[in-house]
Amino acid sequence: MTTHETAHTTDARDIVFRGLDSARGPSTWGQRQIWASYLDNRGNPARFVLVRAWPVPGGTGIPDVLSALGGLVERHTALRTRLLAGDNAPRQVVDGDGVVPCRVTESRALWTRTAAVEAARWSGADGFLPDAEPPVRFEVLTCGAVPQWVTMAVSHMVADADSCAVLERDFQSLLRERPLTPGVCQPLDRARFEQSDVGRAQHRRAVAYWEKTLDDHPDPLFPSRDLPYLGPRYPVVQATVHGLGDHVERISRGLRLSASAVCVAAFSLAFSACAETDRHTLGVTFSNRVQPWSHGYVGTLAQHGVIGVSGSDSRLDRAARHIWTSLLHGHRYACYETSDVLALIGRRYGQENSDWFGPVANFVNFQYLPTDDKPLPHPGSGTTRPGPAGTRDRAADHRPVFAEQPPQQDSAVRFGLHIGSDRTDLSVRMSFDQTCIPLDRVHEIVERAASTLWSSGA
């Protein structure tokens, strides 16, 4: 049994809902993209679970917390949506009656954020069955019968990272009895728009953008799928660079660009150097949260977008401006029907490359992290490695601290790069396929990117 199971007492307090609106309809483009990835990664269920821990304000009782959670389930249909397999795409089923699992777990000691996040991960470790169970599980963590944290494990089929932020905001408002914005868009509303004439026209423009980007940047990153390797095929590398988050903020202010553009540019330069390619495509996760209607939306909106990268921009400032322009442009074309883009890739690169974006089977994303929630290496597990030659002296004091993480069981992508910043430190998590990129090359990529950032003046 796990530490979470043995050190505490747990009481089931499931959230029962009755008589709410029920409906069936097509899935959204975002749901279909996650569905396609899910089918390619069935051996890795935890990959499709998002976990969060929300603090509970003092003076709040258990009934108040359960009532607020019930309000979330009523307000956001995504939390009571199942996905049923269809002929060409899944279909949404919104349940009007049902039960959302919720537990109250009592501890003799105060809960830390780290312990709360661990509890959330344990809750979502087995993943979700998209067609057979609610897509969310809650847990109320108490000490002395006083709620301290609420944890949530939610299926990526029905929520993305921005959705989790919306849910936390609404949860806190419900606890404090603050008014919520009425009439938020629901996933079935979004699906109906996507199937409309306006939505289909948007989709056609996105496919045309993909086609042109692939024409202009034909070389894939790390194209091989047959490199020999030692150890697990799908390792995960975690690295923390202390102080680099603050330095990136100074760079971005000086260039008047976003921190995400600066960081993606640094890694793009590292990719170009290590893959020895001048022009390539780079997959980027776009939130698709620009339009006002999306601000209170709970559902999977983020999709896999593409930008073209030119390795000729060897200076960080020029590369960052290029990336910034590409990100703005690419965001306009990041809503589309996944199957049509995969068909385009299959026609261009052969059907054997059409599964999960073929030559663009990689992704990079950037997120700001809460100060006390950034992923740090486990004590004693990190190793420092020397940076590339030519690094400035101050960079030698801030080298990446690496920590090997448990490997993934399976993956359809060549690599996935998550960059996180709390505006002080920079955290990097990279999962990859060693038949495409060996472990030592991943360390080199992280070191090159960090060195490039440190070497840039504030």
Summary of the structure (lengths in Angstrom):
residues: 458
radius of gyration: 22.3
end to end distance: 50.0
largest distance: 66.7
contacts: 1527
relative contact order: 0.15
helix: 40%
strand: 23%
